[in-house]
Amino acid sequence: MSLSEKLMDRYGKEHLSYSSIKRALTDTALFDLHMRGLLDQKSDALEFGSMYDMLLFDADKAMSTYVVLDHDAIMERCSAATQSTKSPKATKEYKEVKDSIEEELKSKGKMVCSHEDWKTANEMIDRLHSCGVYQQYLVGEYQKEIYTKINGVTVKGYLDCLGNGFISDSKSTRSVDGFRYDVNKLCYDIQAYIYCKAIGINTFFWVVQEKAYPYLPAVVKCTEETLFKGEMKFFQAISKINNFMEAQEDPMKDFNYFEV
């Protein structure tokens, strides 16, 4: 039985993604939770990143999808007692009203973001345009789906931007200088390898931008060495997945061993 068949039998889908692969490299228990859809992946950083990417690559869709929920709109639905308190945001009622408004909007297919996040995302994108990075590295086919086999392993993903002879991926970060360490720590090298292999292009850029004003941007080219590291990590993770799927053991028994 092939790996795709094993995945289909256990999880109801035959493909792997960058996210599932990097989790397998760390812990097969995380991989198993991810594949089962039981891993809570919500975070302020991820929610901001999703909104920022949509605004960057499809502004019209972002404008029709996101609703900026500001403090005044929440306060209008709060009682006089909450409105008169010194710290209304800390009250139970304020949080309940905020949650209620968000649920109403979600039921209508809308996403909610804060005024601060919306303003920050727009100012970040303005900086990319003003310095010319957008025009040079973020013009092309956006959110291109890949669904292919790499050495017999079915992988699925979405490229941020497929340009003229290159692939680019947008990343926000706390520090442009520290991004080189994020590539290894967060396994962005695996993602670069998968996308380059799927498209048949070895020119890959990360367009990195700090989230703090004045939103310093940087273009980081992925070297052949980094692509090779991503390839090694990819096959290491696939080996772990294969062993796990073959043994059918409790993933909670997995542990790492290393020396420092």
N, C-alpha and C positions, 0 to 999 in steps of 0.2 A: 504494500500500500504506500502511495506517495505521500509526501508531507501535506500537499494540498488536500488529499483525500482524508488524511487524519484530522486536519483542521476542520474540514467540513463535517466530519463525523462527530467531533467533540464540540465545536462552536457554531456550526451552521454557516460557516463562510470559509472559503478556500484561500483567501489572500492574507498577507501580512502588510503592515504599514511601518513607516519609520518609528512611530510612537510605540507600537507593539514590540518591534525589534529591539529598540534601545532599552525597553523595560526587561526584556528577556536577558539581555546582557547583564543587567543589574541583579534581577531576582525573578525566578520563574513564577513565584507567587504573584508578583505584580503583573507579570505577563498574563497569567491565568485570569486575574481579576479584570484586566483590560479587555481581553478577548471575550469575556462574559458580559461586558458592559456594566460591571459592578464597581469600577474604580471611579471615585468622585474626582473629576478633573477640574472642578470649578475653582477659580481663584481670581482675585482682582487683576493680576497681571495678564492672565489668559483672556479675560473679558475685555480688557483694554486693547490687547493685541488684536483680537477679532474685530473690534470696532475700528481700530486704526487701519488694519489691512483693507477692510471693506471701503473705508473712506478714501484710502490711497488708490485702490484699483478700480472701484466702481462707486463714484461719489453719488450718482443718482440713486443707486440701490440703498446706499447708506442713509441718504436723506429720507427715503420712504420707509426705511426699516427702523431706524432709531428715533426714540423720543427722549429729549433732554428733560429730565425730571429735576426741577429746581426746588429749593427750600420753600419758596412762597406757595407753590402749588400744594405742597404737603400741609403747610400751616393752615391753608384755607379750610381744610377738612378736619382740623383738630379743634378740640373744645377750647373755650375761653381760658380755662384753667391752664391748659398746656401752652397756649399762646402767650400767657402772661409770665410763665416761668423763665428764669434766667438761662436755663439750658434745655430748651425744648427737644433737641435732638437726643438727649439722654433719657427721655421719658418713654415709658412703655407704649403710650398711645401714639406717639410720633412714629415709632418703629412699626407699629401695627398698621397705621394709615399708609406709611410708605410701602409696606409689603402688599397691602390691599390694592393700591394704585398699580404697582408693578404686575400683580396677577391679572388685573383688568386689561392692562395693555398687552400682556403676553397672550391672553385669550383672543386678542384681535390680531395676533401675529406680529406684534411690535416688540422691539428690544428697548431696554431702558439704559440710559447712561447719565452720568452726572454732568452738570454744566462745566465743571472743572476739567473732566476728562475730554469732553467734546472740544473745548477750547484748546487744550494741550495738543490733541491730535491734529487739529487744523493748523496750529502754529508750527508743529513739526513738519507737516507736509509743505507748508509755505517755505520753510527753510530749504527743503529738498529742491523745490523749484527755483528758489532764488540763487542757489549755488550751482545749479546745472546738473546735479546728480540725477534727478528724476529724468531729465531729458536724455541723458546718456546711458543710464543703467536700468531704468524702470519703464522703458517703452517696449511694448511687444504684445504677445498673447498672454492674457492674465488668467490665473487659476486654471491652467491646462491640466486636465486629468491624465494620469498615467495608470495603465493597468497592463502589466507585462510580466514576463518571467525572467528572472535573473538566475542563471544556473539551475533551472528547474523550479525555482521558488517564485510563486506568484506574489507580486507586490502591487500595492495601490497607493496613490498619493496625488497631490495637487501642487504643481509648480506655481510659485507666486508670479513669475514673469519669464516667458520664453522669448528672449530677444533675438536679434540677428546674429546668430552664431554663439550665443551665450545664454546661460541661465542665471537669474538673479533671485535672491531670497531676502525679504525684508525682515529685519530683527530690531527690536528696541532693547536698550540695555542701560544699566546704570553707569557704565563706564566703557567708552570706546577702547581705551587702552587695555582694559581687562577682558575684552571680548575674545582675545586669542585663547584665554584659559577656558572660556565658556564653550568654545568649539569642541574641546576634548571632554570637559565635564558634562556637558549636556548632549554629547554625541551628535553635534551638528555635522561632523565629518561623515557619519553614516548616511545622513540625509543627502549630503552632497554627492556621495558615491552612488546612491540609489538613483537619484535624478539624472546624473550624468550618464550612468550606464543605460538607463531606460531611453534616454533621448539620443544617445550617441554623440554627446558633446562633452568635452573635457574642460571647457572654460566656464567657471562657476564663480559668481561674486555674491558676497553678503553685503547688502546695503544696511549698515548699522547706524543707529541714531540714539543718542542719549535722551532720556525722558525729562531731564531737568533743563530749564532755560539756561542758555540760548539754543539748546537742542543740537549739539554738535553732531554732524553726520560723518560717516566714514565709508569708504568703499574698501572691502577686504577681499582680496583675490584668494581663492582656494588653490593651494599649491599641489603639485603632483604627489608630494610626500603626504600631505593631509588626505588626499583622495585615497592613497594607498592605505593609510591608517584606517580610514573609513571602511575600506574593503575588508581589511583584516578583522575589524570589529563586527562587520556584517556576518562574515562566515563563522566567527566565534559564537555569535548570538544564534545563528541558524543551527549550529552544532548542539548548543544547549537546548534549543526547542526540539530538535529531533530526538535527543536523548530523553527529554522529558515526555514527549509524546509516545515514545517507544516503551518506556518504563511504566507510564501511567501511574506514577507515584503521587502522593500528596505533595503539592508544590510547597507547602509550609515546611517540608523537610530540607529544602534547599538552603545552603549556606555558602558563603565565600571564604576562601582561604588565600592569604597573601603574606608576604614578608616585607618589612620596611627597614 
